[in-house]
């Protein structure tokens, strides 16, 4: 079993920055792809950015050039640096991690962290 703990959300003015962190904990696992997703009020959850274990990244079009995803494999931690934030970036941000362990493979979600961008 893998547990994810997120941190770094909050309230920021438009144009500001926030950094989200997500650490994975558990016993004997290897994290493969990690990612950040967000869900705005009344909308479906959408992918924001993903990163493979080899650091290949993928971004949703609206965040390209503003957000940067990175990871520290030794710490099983993924980060999302968010710059030039816009009110439309407001939502609950969820960390996701795919993993393999002795029982096979799986995918876990963090509990979510609120990001609010005021205009």
N, C-alpha and C positions, 0 to 999 in steps of 0.2 A: 504494500500500500504506500502511496506517495501523497503527502500533504503539501499544499501550497499556501504560503503566507505572503500577502501583498502589503505594500506600504507606499506612502508618498502622495496619496490623493489629497485634495483640498480645494480651496476657493482661490481663484486668481483672476486678475483683471485681464481683459483682452490684450494680447501682445506679450503677455507674461510667459513664464516657463514653469514647468513642473517635471520632476523625475519620479517615475514609478519603479518600484523594485518588487521582485517576486522570487522568493527562495523556496526551493523544494527540499523536503525532508522525508526520511523514511529509511527502510532497510534494504540494502543491496539492490540498487537499481541503476540504470543508465538512462539519462534523459536524452531523447532524440530531438525532436522539434519542439520549440517553445514559442509561445505567441501571446499577443495582447489582442483582446476583443473588447468592444464597447457596445453598450445598449443605451440609447437615448430614450426618454419617456415616449411611450406610444410607438416605438419602433422595434424592429427585430435586432437581435445581436448581430454585429458585423465584425469581420476581421479588420484589425488596424495594421498589424505588422506581425510577421513571423520570422523565425531564425532557426536554421538547422544547426546541428552540432558542429558542422564545419563552417558555420558563420555565413551561410548563404541567406540573404534576406529578401523579404517581399513586403511591399507596402501597399496599402489602399491608396488610390489616386489622390484623395483629398489631403493626405498627410505627407505626401512625398515632398522632400525638401524642408520639412518642418520637424518631423519626428525622426528619431534614430533609435533603433532597437539594437541591443548588444547583450552579450551573455558572458558569464564567467563559469566555465565548465567545472573548474575545481571547487567552486562554491555552489554549484547547481542553482545559479541565480541568473535571472534575466532582468534587463533594465529597459525602460522606455523613456528616453529624453524627449520631452515635448516642448518645442519652442514656438514662438509666434502663435500662441493659442488663440482660438476664435470661439465665440459663443456656441457655435455649432459643434464644437468638440466636447461639449458638456454631455456627461453620461456616467454610467457605472462602467468602470474598466475591469475586465476579468483577465486573469492570467490563465493560460492553458499550457499543460505540459504532456507530451507523449513520452512514454517510457517503456523499457523492457526490463524484466526481472526474471527470477527463477521460475515464476509461474506463467510467463508469457509476456504479453504486452498490454498496455492500457493507456488511458487518457484521463487526466484529472483537471478540474477547474478550481481556481481559488474562489473565495467568497465574494470578491469584488471590492473595489474601492471607488468612492465617488470623486469625480472631477467636475467642478463647476467653474465655468468661465463667464465672468460678468462683462457686460458691454459698457 
